[in-house]
Amino acid sequence: MIKKLVIFGVGLIGGSLAMSLKKANYCNTIIGCSRSVESLQKAQELGVIDDYTLDPIEAVNGADMILLAVPMGAMGSVLQSIKGHVEADAVVTDAGSAKASVVAAAREVFGEIPPYFVPAHPIAGREKSGVEAAIVDLYVDHKVIVTPLPETDAAAEQRVIAMWQATGADVESMEVEKHDQVLAATSHLPHVLAYSLVDTLSHSDASDAIFHYAAGGFRDFTRIASSDPVMWRDICLENRDAILASMEEFQANLQILHQQVSDADSDGIMETFTHAKAVRDDYMKKQST
Ligand code: NAD
């Protein structure tokens, strides 16, 4: 149970957590804090939060759980704004999509990693943002990865795990570096590719015809290119090395396929596609069980 949960950034991720924890009766009070009074008013009107303040110090006063669900680029400034005001029994966690940069921001602000700081990342999202896009069951049966550090207090980690479990999520622990590599490959690279594909086609001389005749395959592949560009720019900047490594691996593999097509290498193309289909079919099968 949480007595007072403070959410910095009541958008899709913070708002969905608040809705879910309210449904589970897991918090006595949920307070929103942000720079924008409009989004906080909206969140209160929608019943997502109980109250709000624009003052970070007032927000964390008496709070036993503090969640940062702000854009990646704002994590450091929010931590700075609460430095010295976190209650002795409070836990601070975040929901950022990349972990090494949040950990670096915490180290820079506090000089060392505070034992009460538990980095985490819910692997759930939508291509919409803002509190209006928040949904109560966003985390049900989705994974949440916590990336505790050697300095992290085990009891603080356990409280963050319990909070996410109360939303119906399946919580796992992982090292920061591994998290960033895995997410670069499974989430960040697909977003980069979707944005790049739409951008490439839009610059084609035949773009009118391309978009006129685009059908299911195009829609499926490019759905995530409708995601918030600011958020994805931040992720590219915050997880740059791991994303670059994934892009380079992809470029090298695409180059092999390019050669196979150029050589009319029927067997090579067939082998690539057959292997990819088997891997995806297996993944989908595991998802449905
Ligand atoms: P969002 O745009 O829906 O919400 C962000 C909220 O933060 C907004 O309410 C905004 O007003 C507020 N905000 C912006 N700057 C702020 C600041 N300096 N101080 C306080 N509040 C501020 O974004 P989101 O999709 O909820 O993403 C939030 C975080 O969660 C990001 O760090 C993102 O990387 C991470 N995340 C997103 C997804 C996803 O699919 N959207 C999934 C997992 C994790």
py3Dmol code that shows the C-alpha trace and the ligand (Angstrom):
import py3Dmol

protein = """\
ATOM      1  CA  MET A   1       0.000   0.000   0.000  1.00  0.00           C
ATOM      2  CA  ILE A   2       1.085   3.548  -0.729  1.00  0.00           C
ATOM      3  CA  LYS A   3       0.015   6.459   1.479  1.00  0.00           C
ATOM      4  CA  LYS A   4       0.858   9.320  -0.841  1.00  0.00           C
ATOM      5  CA  LEU A   5       1.963   8.761  -4.424  1.00  0.00           C
ATOM      6  CA  VAL A   6       3.351  11.750  -6.290  1.00  0.00           C
ATOM      7  CA  ILE A   7       3.506  11.542 -10.063  1.00  0.00           C
ATOM      8  CA  PHE A   8       5.693  14.004 -11.934  1.00  0.00           C
ATOM      9  CA  GLY A   9       4.255  14.126 -15.463  1.00  0.00           C
ATOM     10  CA  VAL A  10       0.670  12.879 -15.497  1.00  0.00           C
ATOM     11  CA  GLY A  11       0.578  11.849 -19.154  1.00  0.00           C
ATOM     12  CA  LEU A  12      -0.021   8.473 -20.785  1.00  0.00           C
ATOM     13  CA  ILE A  13       2.358   6.531 -18.542  1.00  0.00           C
ATOM     14  CA  GLY A  14       1.859   8.347 -15.222  1.00  0.00           C
ATOM     15  CA  GLY A  15      -1.891   8.712 -15.783  1.00  0.00           C
ATOM     16  CA  SER A  16      -2.368   5.031 -16.625  1.00  0.00           C
ATOM     17  CA  LEU A  17      -0.470   4.014 -13.485  1.00  0.00           C
ATOM     18  CA  ALA A  18      -2.611   6.337 -11.362  1.00  0.00           C
ATOM     19  CA  MET A  19      -5.848   4.932 -12.838  1.00  0.00           C
ATOM     20  CA  SER A  20      -4.722   1.379 -12.317  1.00  0.00           C
ATOM     21  CA  LEU A  21      -3.581   1.900  -8.712  1.00  0.00           C
ATOM     22  CA  LYS A  22      -6.835   3.686  -7.888  1.00  0.00           C
ATOM     23  CA  LYS A  23      -8.783   0.748  -9.257  1.00  0.00           C
ATOM     24  CA  ALA A  24      -6.683  -1.594  -7.102  1.00  0.00           C
ATOM     25  CA  ASN A  25      -7.200   0.666  -4.051  1.00  0.00           C
ATOM     26  CA  TYR A  26      -3.433   0.690  -3.681  1.00  0.00           C
ATOM     27  CA  CYS A  27      -2.961   4.384  -2.748  1.00  0.00           C
ATOM     28  CA  ASN A  28      -4.587   6.665  -0.222  1.00  0.00           C
ATOM     29  CA  THR A  29      -3.785   9.804  -2.230  1.00  0.00           C
ATOM     30  CA  ILE A  30      -2.365  10.481  -5.688  1.00  0.00           C
ATOM     31  CA  ILE A  31      -0.905  13.919  -6.342  1.00  0.00           C
ATOM     32  CA  GLY A  32       0.183  15.151  -9.766  1.00  0.00           C
ATOM     33  CA  CYS A  33       3.002  17.610 -10.298  1.00  0.00           C
ATOM     34  CA  SER A  34       4.040  19.162 -13.589  1.00  0.00           C
ATOM     35  CA  ARG A  35       4.862  22.458 -15.215  1.00  0.00           C
ATOM     36  CA  SER A  36       1.574  22.627 -17.074  1.00  0.00           C
ATOM     37  CA  VAL A  37      -1.473  23.489 -14.972  1.00  0.00           C
ATOM     38  CA  GLU A  38      -3.803  22.622 -17.888  1.00  0.00           C
ATOM     39  CA  SER A  39      -2.705  18.988 -18.061  1.00  0.00           C
ATOM     40  CA  LEU A  40      -2.970  18.649 -14.264  1.00  0.00           C
ATOM     41  CA  GLN A  41      -6.456  20.192 -14.222  1.00  0.00           C
ATOM     42  CA  LYS A  42      -7.470  17.795 -16.968  1.00  0.00           C
ATOM     43  CA  ALA A  43      -6.034  14.857 -14.983  1.00  0.00           C
ATOM     44  CA  GLN A  44      -8.026  15.889 -11.914  1.00  0.00           C
ATOM     45  CA  GLU A  45     -11.215  16.411 -13.941  1.00  0.00           C
ATOM     46  CA  LEU A  46     -10.816  12.913 -15.357  1.00  0.00           C
ATOM     47  CA  GLY A  47     -10.437  11.537 -11.817  1.00  0.00           C
ATOM     48  CA  VAL A  48      -6.924  10.278 -12.580  1.00  0.00           C
ATOM     49  CA  ILE A  49      -5.338  12.182  -9.673  1.00  0.00           C
ATOM     50  CA  ASP A  50      -6.828  13.436  -6.407  1.00  0.00           C
ATOM     51  CA  ASP A  51      -5.041  16.767  -6.398  1.00  0.00           C
ATOM     52  CA  TYR A  52      -2.105  18.590  -7.936  1.00  0.00           C
ATOM     53  CA  THR A  53       0.508  21.217  -7.305  1.00  0.00           C
ATOM     54  CA  LEU A  54       3.052  22.995  -9.467  1.00  0.00           C
ATOM     55  CA  ASP A  55       5.468  23.083  -6.515  1.00  0.00           C
ATOM     56  CA  PRO A  56       7.757  20.006  -6.443  1.00  0.00           C
ATOM     57  CA  ILE A  57       8.725  20.543  -2.796  1.00  0.00           C
ATOM     58  CA  GLU A  58       5.102  20.748  -1.680  1.00  0.00           C
ATOM     59  CA  ALA A  59       4.364  17.693  -3.832  1.00  0.00           C
ATOM     60  CA  VAL A  60       6.927  15.395  -2.206  1.00  0.00           C
ATOM     61  CA  ASN A  61       6.138  16.547   1.342  1.00  0.00           C
ATOM     62  CA  GLY A  62       4.775  13.458   3.146  1.00  0.00           C
ATOM     63  CA  ALA A  63       5.035  11.278   0.023  1.00  0.00           C
ATOM     64  CA  ASP A  64       6.179   7.674   0.416  1.00  0.00           C
ATOM     65  CA  MET A  65       6.327   6.954  -3.350  1.00  0.00           C
ATOM     66  CA  ILE A  66       7.544   9.373  -6.029  1.00  0.00           C
ATOM     67  CA  LEU A  67       7.307   8.485  -9.714  1.00  0.00           C
ATOM     68  CA  LEU A  68       8.997  10.422 -12.508  1.00  0.00           C
ATOM     69  CA  ALA A  69       6.948   9.925 -15.692  1.00  0.00           C
ATOM     70  CA  VAL A  70       8.227  13.018 -17.484  1.00  0.00           C
ATOM     71  CA  PRO A  71      10.006  13.066 -20.876  1.00  0.00           C
ATOM     72  CA  MET A  72      13.514  11.601 -20.690  1.00  0.00           C
ATOM     73  CA  GLY A  73      15.109  15.006 -21.153  1.00  0.00           C
ATOM     74  CA  ALA A  74      13.341  16.362 -18.026  1.00  0.00           C
ATOM     75  CA  MET A  75      14.377  13.619 -15.543  1.00  0.00           C
ATOM     76  CA  GLY A  76      17.471  15.482 -14.275  1.00  0.00           C
ATOM     77  CA  SER A  77      15.659  18.767 -13.654  1.00  0.00           C
ATOM     78  CA  VAL A  78      12.834  17.038 -11.743  1.00  0.00           C
ATOM     79  CA  LEU A  79      15.355  15.177  -9.557  1.00  0.00           C
ATOM     80  CA  GLN A  80      17.138  18.479  -8.943  1.00  0.00           C
ATOM     81  CA  SER A  81      13.857  20.108  -7.906  1.00  0.00           C
ATOM     82  CA  ILE A  82      13.199  17.528  -5.154  1.00  0.00           C
ATOM     83  CA  LYS A  83      16.787  17.126  -3.940  1.00  0.00           C
ATOM     84  CA  GLY A  84      16.943  17.490  -0.159  1.00  0.00           C
ATOM     85  CA  HIS A  85      13.154  17.228   0.223  1.00  0.00           C
ATOM     86  CA  VAL A  86      12.545  13.494  -0.197  1.00  0.00           C
ATOM     87  CA  GLU A  87      11.120  11.989   3.025  1.00  0.00           C
ATOM     88  CA  ALA A  88      13.297   9.448   4.874  1.00  0.00           C
ATOM     89  CA  ASP A  89      10.841   6.591   4.152  1.00  0.00           C
ATOM     90  CA  ALA A  90      10.176   7.565   0.514  1.00  0.00           C
ATOM     91  CA  VAL A  91      11.077   5.666  -2.641  1.00  0.00           C
ATOM     92  CA  VAL A  92      11.863   7.473  -5.897  1.00  0.00           C
ATOM     93  CA  THR A  93      11.359   5.629  -9.169  1.00  0.00           C
ATOM     94  CA  ASP A  94      10.964   6.530 -12.829  1.00  0.00           C
ATOM     95  CA  ALA A  95       9.356   5.166 -15.969  1.00  0.00           C
ATOM     96  CA  GLY A  96      11.891   6.339 -18.545  1.00  0.00           C
ATOM     97  CA  SER A  97      12.335   4.294 -21.709  1.00  0.00           C
ATOM     98  CA  ALA A  98      16.140   4.177 -21.358  1.00  0.00           C
ATOM     99  CA  LYS A  99      17.879   3.587 -18.047  1.00  0.00           C
ATOM    100  CA  ALA A 100      21.602   4.499 -18.189  1.00  0.00           C
ATOM    101  CA  SER A 101      20.850   8.171 -18.842  1.00  0.00           C
ATOM    102  CA  VAL A 102      18.378   8.417 -15.921  1.00  0.00           C
ATOM    103  CA  VAL A 103      20.930   6.739 -13.657  1.00  0.00           C
ATOM    104  CA  ALA A 104      23.583   9.210 -14.890  1.00  0.00           C
ATOM    105  CA  ALA A 105      21.188  12.113 -14.208  1.00  0.00           C
ATOM    106  CA  ALA A 106      20.554  10.817 -10.657  1.00  0.00           C
ATOM    107  CA  ARG A 107      24.289  10.435 -10.041  1.00  0.00           C
ATOM    108  CA  GLU A 108      24.920  13.967 -11.283  1.00  0.00           C
ATOM    109  CA  VAL A 109      22.155  15.500  -9.156  1.00  0.00           C
ATOM    110  CA  PHE A 110      22.807  13.593  -5.905  1.00  0.00           C
ATOM    111  CA  GLY A 111      26.563  12.998  -6.269  1.00  0.00           C
ATOM    112  CA  GLU A 112      25.871   9.263  -5.778  1.00  0.00           C
ATOM    113  CA  ILE A 113      22.936   6.921  -6.316  1.00  0.00           C
ATOM    114  CA  PRO A 114      20.586   7.264  -3.337  1.00  0.00           C
ATOM    115  CA  PRO A 115      19.540   3.861  -1.908  1.00  0.00           C
ATOM    116  CA  TYR A 116      15.880   4.878  -2.277  1.00  0.00           C
ATOM    117  CA  PHE A 117      16.206   5.369  -6.067  1.00  0.00           C
ATOM    118  CA  VAL A 118      14.827   2.457  -8.122  1.00  0.00           C
ATOM    119  CA  PRO A 119      14.971   2.902 -11.917  1.00  0.00           C
ATOM    120  CA  ALA A 120      12.181   1.103 -13.777  1.00  0.00           C
ATOM    121  CA  HIS A 121      10.536   0.910 -17.194  1.00  0.00           C
ATOM    122  CA  PRO A 122       7.014  -0.291 -18.017  1.00  0.00           C
ATOM    123  CA  ILE A 123       7.092  -2.044 -21.399  1.00  0.00           C
ATOM    124  CA  ALA A 124       3.693  -0.799 -22.428  1.00  0.00           C
ATOM    125  CA  GLY A 125       2.589   2.174 -24.403  1.00  0.00           C
ATOM    126  CA  ARG A 126       0.470   3.587 -27.146  1.00  0.00           C
ATOM    127  CA  GLU A 127       1.179   5.917 -30.035  1.00  0.00           C
ATOM    128  CA  LYS A 128      -0.945   8.556 -28.273  1.00  0.00           C
ATOM    129  CA  SER A 129       0.292  10.745 -25.453  1.00  0.00           C
ATOM    130  CA  GLY A 130      -1.095  12.972 -22.719  1.00  0.00           C
ATOM    131  CA  VAL A 131      -3.443  12.153 -19.852  1.00  0.00           C
ATOM    132  CA  GLU A 132      -6.423  11.827 -22.242  1.00  0.00           C
ATOM    133  CA  ALA A 133      -4.688   8.764 -23.706  1.00  0.00           C
ATOM    134  CA  ALA A 134      -4.234   7.106 -20.287  1.00  0.00           C
ATOM    135  CA  ILE A 135      -6.076   3.801 -19.833  1.00  0.00           C
ATOM    136  CA  VAL A 136      -6.710   1.759 -16.705  1.00  0.00           C
ATOM    137  CA  ASP A 137      -5.472  -1.570 -18.074  1.00  0.00           C
ATOM    138  CA  LEU A 138      -2.371  -0.386 -19.929  1.00  0.00           C
ATOM    139  CA  TYR A 139      -0.068  -2.524 -17.792  1.00  0.00           C
ATOM    140  CA  VAL A 140      -2.164  -5.676 -17.404  1.00  0.00           C
ATOM    141  CA  ASP A 141      -0.050  -8.655 -18.532  1.00  0.00           C
ATOM    142  CA  HIS A 142       2.695  -6.322 -19.708  1.00  0.00           C
ATOM    143  CA  LYS A 143       6.267  -6.473 -18.516  1.00  0.00           C
ATOM    144  CA  VAL A 144       7.845  -3.896 -16.243  1.00  0.00           C
ATOM    145  CA  ILE A 145      11.615  -4.021 -15.944  1.00  0.00           C
ATOM    146  CA  VAL A 146      13.282  -2.726 -12.792  1.00  0.00           C
ATOM    147  CA  THR A 147      16.991  -2.028 -13.068  1.00  0.00           C
ATOM    148  CA  PRO A 148      18.248  -1.801  -9.473  1.00  0.00           C
ATOM    149  CA  LEU A 149      21.826  -0.688  -8.878  1.00  0.00           C
ATOM    150  CA  PRO A 150      24.305  -2.052  -6.338  1.00  0.00           C
ATOM    151  CA  GLU A 151      23.437   0.983  -4.174  1.00  0.00           C
ATOM    152  CA  THR A 152      19.677   0.309  -4.330  1.00  0.00           C
ATOM    153  CA  ASP A 153      18.019  -0.688  -1.088  1.00  0.00           C
ATOM    154  CA  ALA A 154      16.327  -4.103  -1.451  1.00  0.00           C
ATOM    155  CA  ALA A 155      13.220  -2.965   0.455  1.00  0.00           C
ATOM    156  CA  ALA A 156      12.843   0.078  -1.845  1.00  0.00           C
ATOM    157  CA  GLU A 157      13.125  -2.199  -4.894  1.00  0.00           C
ATOM    158  CA  GLN A 158      10.489  -4.495  -3.409  1.00  0.00           C
ATOM    159  CA  ARG A 159       8.080  -1.597  -2.917  1.00  0.00           C
ATOM    160  CA  VAL A 160       8.431  -0.569  -6.580  1.00  0.00           C
ATOM    161  CA  ILE A 161       7.932  -4.171  -7.704  1.00  0.00           C
ATOM    162  CA  ALA A 162       4.802  -4.456  -5.518  1.00  0.00           C
ATOM    163  CA  MET A 163       3.407  -1.192  -6.938  1.00  0.00           C
ATOM    164  CA  TRP A 164       3.739  -2.397 -10.529  1.00  0.00           C
ATOM    165  CA  GLN A 165       2.408  -5.851  -9.659  1.00  0.00           C
ATOM    166  CA  ALA A 166      -0.718  -4.143  -8.306  1.00  0.00           C
ATOM    167  CA  THR A 167      -1.384  -2.905 -11.883  1.00  0.00           C
ATOM    168  CA  GLY A 168      -1.414  -6.485 -13.190  1.00  0.00           C
ATOM    169  CA  ALA A 169       2.073  -6.208 -14.679  1.00  0.00           C
ATOM    170  CA  ASP A 170       4.691  -8.919 -14.755  1.00  0.00           C
ATOM    171  CA  VAL A 171       7.821  -7.434 -13.139  1.00  0.00           C
ATOM    172  CA  GLU A 172      11.367  -8.538 -13.936  1.00  0.00           C
ATOM    173  CA  SER A 173      14.787  -7.246 -12.902  1.00  0.00           C
ATOM    174  CA  MET A 174      17.627  -6.552 -15.313  1.00  0.00           C
ATOM    175  CA  GLU A 175      20.955  -4.736 -15.362  1.00  0.00           C
ATOM    176  CA  VAL A 176      20.849  -1.187 -16.699  1.00  0.00           C
ATOM    177  CA  GLU A 177      23.167  -1.839 -19.639  1.00  0.00           C
ATOM    178  CA  LYS A 178      21.350  -4.985 -20.719  1.00  0.00           C
ATOM    179  CA  HIS A 179      18.009  -3.177 -20.498  1.00  0.00           C
ATOM    180  CA  ASP A 180      19.224  -0.428 -22.813  1.00  0.00           C
ATOM    181  CA  GLN A 181      20.646  -2.910 -25.344  1.00  0.00           C
ATOM    182  CA  VAL A 182      17.524  -5.081 -25.371  1.00  0.00           C
ATOM    183  CA  LEU A 183      15.146  -2.124 -25.632  1.00  0.00           C
ATOM    184  CA  ALA A 184      17.246  -0.528 -28.374  1.00  0.00           C
ATOM    185  CA  ALA A 185      16.723  -3.689 -30.420  1.00  0.00           C
ATOM    186  CA  THR A 186      13.096  -4.496 -29.607  1.00  0.00           C
ATOM    187  CA  SER A 187      11.542  -1.055 -29.318  1.00  0.00           C
ATOM    188  CA  HIS A 188      13.820   1.806 -30.275  1.00  0.00           C
ATOM    189  CA  LEU A 189      15.064   0.338 -33.589  1.00  0.00           C
ATOM    190  CA  PRO A 190      11.519  -0.496 -34.819  1.00  0.00           C
ATOM    191  CA  HIS A 191      10.432   3.079 -34.075  1.00  0.00           C
ATOM    192  CA  VAL A 192      13.450   4.492 -35.913  1.00  0.00           C
ATOM    193  CA  LEU A 193      12.697   2.232 -38.893  1.00  0.00           C
ATOM    194  CA  ALA A 194       8.986   3.139 -38.959  1.00  0.00           C
ATOM    195  CA  TYR A 195       9.743   6.872 -38.887  1.00  0.00           C
ATOM    196  CA  SER A 196      12.466   6.453 -41.501  1.00  0.00           C
ATOM    197  CA  LEU A 197      10.284   4.386 -43.846  1.00  0.00           C
ATOM    198  CA  VAL A 198       7.435   6.921 -43.819  1.00  0.00           C
ATOM    199  CA  ASP A 199       9.916   9.779 -44.211  1.00  0.00           C
ATOM    200  CA  THR A 200      11.652   8.022 -47.132  1.00  0.00           C
ATOM    201  CA  LEU A 201       8.398   7.303 -48.958  1.00  0.00           C
ATOM    202  CA  SER A 202       7.116  10.828 -48.380  1.00  0.00           C
ATOM    203  CA  HIS A 203      10.121  12.203 -50.279  1.00  0.00           C
ATOM    204  CA  SER A 204       9.632   9.884 -53.234  1.00  0.00           C
ATOM    205  CA  ASP A 205       8.510  11.405 -56.553  1.00  0.00           C
ATOM    206  CA  ALA A 206       5.695   8.880 -56.490  1.00  0.00           C
ATOM    207  CA  SER A 207       4.663   9.625 -52.916  1.00  0.00           C
ATOM    208  CA  ASP A 208       1.070  10.576 -53.865  1.00  0.00           C
ATOM    209  CA  ALA A 209       0.532   7.219 -55.501  1.00  0.00           C
ATOM    210  CA  ILE A 210       2.420   5.383 -52.743  1.00  0.00           C
ATOM    211  CA  PHE A 211       0.167   6.727 -49.988  1.00  0.00           C
ATOM    212  CA  HIS A 212      -2.963   6.385 -52.153  1.00  0.00           C
ATOM    213  CA  TYR A 213      -2.405   2.662 -52.642  1.00  0.00           C
ATOM    214  CA  ALA A 214      -0.841   1.912 -49.250  1.00  0.00           C
ATOM    215  CA  ALA A 215      -2.724  -0.902 -47.539  1.00  0.00           C
ATOM    216  CA  GLY A 216      -2.552  -3.244 -44.541  1.00  0.00           C
ATOM    217  CA  GLY A 217       1.163  -3.977 -44.695  1.00  0.00           C
ATOM    218  CA  PHE A 218       2.005  -0.293 -44.711  1.00  0.00           C
ATOM    219  CA  ARG A 219      -0.400   0.414 -41.843  1.00  0.00           C
ATOM    220  CA  ASP A 220       0.955  -2.463 -39.733  1.00  0.00           C
ATOM    221  CA  PHE A 221       4.587  -1.549 -40.308  1.00  0.00           C
ATOM    222  CA  THR A 222       4.163   2.189 -39.752  1.00  0.00           C
ATOM    223  CA  ARG A 223       1.616   2.389 -36.903  1.00  0.00           C
ATOM    224  CA  ILE A 224       4.318   3.403 -34.429  1.00  0.00           C
ATOM    225  CA  ALA A 225       5.462   6.285 -36.674  1.00  0.00           C
ATOM    226  CA  SER A 226       2.405   8.096 -35.263  1.00  0.00           C
ATOM    227  CA  SER A 227       4.108   8.174 -31.842  1.00  0.00           C
ATOM    228  CA  ASP A 228       5.175  11.446 -30.230  1.00  0.00           C
ATOM    229  CA  PRO A 229       8.294  12.701 -32.102  1.00  0.00           C
ATOM    230  CA  VAL A 230       9.559  14.618 -29.054  1.00  0.00           C
ATOM    231  CA  MET A 231       9.548  11.491 -26.921  1.00  0.00           C
ATOM    232  CA  TRP A 232      11.312   9.444 -29.577  1.00  0.00           C
ATOM    233  CA  ARG A 233      13.864  12.150 -30.267  1.00  0.00           C
ATOM    234  CA  ASP A 234      14.653  12.130 -26.527  1.00  0.00           C
ATOM    235  CA  ILE A 235      14.984   8.330 -26.521  1.00  0.00           C
ATOM    236  CA  CYS A 236      17.382   8.456 -29.505  1.00  0.00           C
ATOM    237  CA  LEU A 237      19.509  11.010 -27.693  1.00  0.00           C
ATOM    238  CA  GLU A 238      19.355   9.255 -24.307  1.00  0.00           C
ATOM    239  CA  ASN A 239      20.074   5.717 -25.578  1.00  0.00           C
ATOM    240  CA  ARG A 240      22.289   6.781 -28.441  1.00  0.00           C
ATOM    241  CA  ASP A 241      25.077   4.180 -28.284  1.00  0.00           C
ATOM    242  CA  ALA A 242      22.785   1.168 -27.997  1.00  0.00           C
ATOM    243  CA  ILE A 243      20.480   2.476 -30.752  1.00  0.00           C
ATOM    244  CA  LEU A 244      23.442   3.155 -33.056  1.00  0.00           C
ATOM    245  CA  ALA A 245      24.709  -0.397 -32.465  1.00  0.00           C
ATOM    246  CA  SER A 246      21.268  -1.796 -33.353  1.00  0.00           C
ATOM    247  CA  MET A 247      21.002   0.405 -36.452  1.00  0.00           C
ATOM    248  CA  GLU A 248      24.443  -0.713 -37.618  1.00  0.00           C
ATOM    249  CA  GLU A 249      23.542  -4.375 -37.143  1.00  0.00           C
ATOM    250  CA  PHE A 250      20.344  -3.806 -39.097  1.00  0.00           C
ATOM    251  CA  GLN A 251      22.138  -1.915 -41.874  1.00  0.00           C
ATOM    252  CA  ALA A 252      24.646  -4.773 -42.260  1.00  0.00           C
ATOM    253  CA  ASN A 253      21.852  -7.341 -42.449  1.00  0.00           C
ATOM    254  CA  LEU A 254      19.839  -5.202 -44.880  1.00  0.00           C
ATOM    255  CA  GLN A 255      22.951  -4.946 -47.031  1.00  0.00           C
ATOM    256  CA  ILE A 256      23.074  -8.758 -47.228  1.00  0.00           C
ATOM    257  CA  LEU A 257      19.436  -8.815 -48.328  1.00  0.00           C
ATOM    258  CA  HIS A 258      20.189  -6.052 -50.834  1.00  0.00           C
ATOM    259  CA  GLN A 259      22.935  -8.237 -52.297  1.00  0.00           C
ATOM    260  CA  GLN A 260      20.653 -11.276 -52.404  1.00  0.00           C
ATOM    261  CA  VAL A 261      18.012  -9.302 -54.315  1.00  0.00           C
ATOM    262  CA  SER A 262      20.631  -7.719 -56.580  1.00  0.00           C
ATOM    263  CA  ASP A 263      22.069 -11.182 -57.399  1.00  0.00           C
ATOM    264  CA  ALA A 264      18.566 -12.615 -57.885  1.00  0.00           C
ATOM    265  CA  ASP A 265      19.724 -15.085 -55.228  1.00  0.00           C
ATOM    266  CA  SER A 266      16.454 -16.982 -54.901  1.00  0.00           C
ATOM    267  CA  ASP A 267      17.783 -19.434 -52.294  1.00  0.00           C
ATOM    268  CA  GLY A 268      19.354 -16.673 -50.198  1.00  0.00           C
ATOM    269  CA  ILE A 269      16.166 -14.571 -50.157  1.00  0.00           C
ATOM    270  CA  MET A 270      14.108 -17.657 -49.359  1.00  0.00           C
ATOM    271  CA  GLU A 271      16.423 -18.594 -46.519  1.00  0.00           C
ATOM    272  CA  THR A 272      16.258 -15.094 -44.989  1.00  0.00           C
ATOM    273  CA  PHE A 273      12.475 -14.857 -45.257  1.00  0.00           C
ATOM    274  CA  THR A 274      11.832 -18.435 -44.091  1.00  0.00           C
ATOM    275  CA  HIS A 275      14.058 -17.955 -41.062  1.00  0.00           C
ATOM    276  CA  ALA A 276      12.394 -14.614 -40.197  1.00  0.00           C
ATOM    277  CA  LYS A 277       8.901 -16.095 -40.580  1.00  0.00           C
ATOM    278  CA  ALA A 278       9.760 -19.036 -38.314  1.00  0.00           C
ATOM    279  CA  VAL A 279      11.184 -16.708 -35.651  1.00  0.00           C
ATOM    280  CA  ARG A 280       8.140 -14.405 -35.766  1.00  0.00           C
ATOM    281  CA  ASP A 281       5.625 -17.287 -35.784  1.00  0.00           C
ATOM    282  CA  ASP A 282       7.360 -18.747 -32.754  1.00  0.00           C
ATOM    283  CA  TYR A 283       7.308 -15.356 -30.996  1.00  0.00           C
ATOM    284  CA  MET A 284       3.568 -14.909 -31.731  1.00  0.00           C
ATOM    285  CA  LYS A 285       2.821 -18.423 -30.501  1.00  0.00           C
ATOM    286  CA  LYS A 286       4.593 -17.740 -27.205  1.00  0.00           C
ATOM    287  CA  GLN A 287       2.703 -14.418 -26.895  1.00  0.00           C
ATOM    288  CA  SER A 288      -0.668 -16.136 -27.167  1.00  0.00           C
ATOM    289  CA  THR A 289       0.069 -18.775 -24.507  1.00  0.00           C
TER     290      THR A 289
END
"""
ligand_1 = """\
44
NAD
P 3.322 12.148 -22.097
O 3.710 13.222 -23.041
O 2.007 11.476 -22.290
O 3.383 12.693 -20.608
C 4.466 13.421 -20.124
C 3.974 14.382 -19.073
O 5.094 15.062 -18.494
C 3.034 15.467 -19.600
O 1.905 15.539 -18.753
C 3.858 16.768 -19.489
O 3.046 17.886 -19.190
C 4.782 16.428 -18.323
N 6.050 17.163 -18.308
C 6.826 17.513 -19.347
N 7.937 18.146 -18.897
C 7.837 18.177 -17.540
C 8.666 18.686 -16.500
N 9.828 19.288 -16.766
N 8.231 18.559 -15.219
C 7.073 17.943 -14.918
N 6.252 17.450 -15.867
C 6.635 17.568 -17.158
O 4.517 11.074 -22.143
P 4.478 9.532 -21.743
O 4.239 8.734 -22.963
O 3.604 9.381 -20.567
O 6.002 9.297 -21.347
C 6.491 9.631 -20.063
C 7.769 8.858 -19.791
O 7.492 7.469 -19.874
C 8.909 9.148 -20.756
O 10.118 9.224 -20.031
C 8.915 7.943 -21.666
O 10.236 7.648 -22.121
C 8.397 6.847 -20.760
N 7.686 5.757 -21.435
C 6.835 6.020 -22.458
C 6.164 4.964 -23.086
C 5.210 5.204 -24.222
O 4.982 4.316 -25.038
N 4.616 6.382 -24.331
C 6.364 3.650 -22.646
C 7.217 3.421 -21.558
C 7.882 4.493 -20.960
"""
view = py3Dmol.view(width=600, height=400)
view.addModel(protein, "pdb")
view.setStyle({"model": 0}, {"cartoon": {"style": "trace"}})
view.addModel(ligand_1, "xyz")
view.setStyle({"model": 1}, {"stick": {}})
view.zoomTo()
view.show()
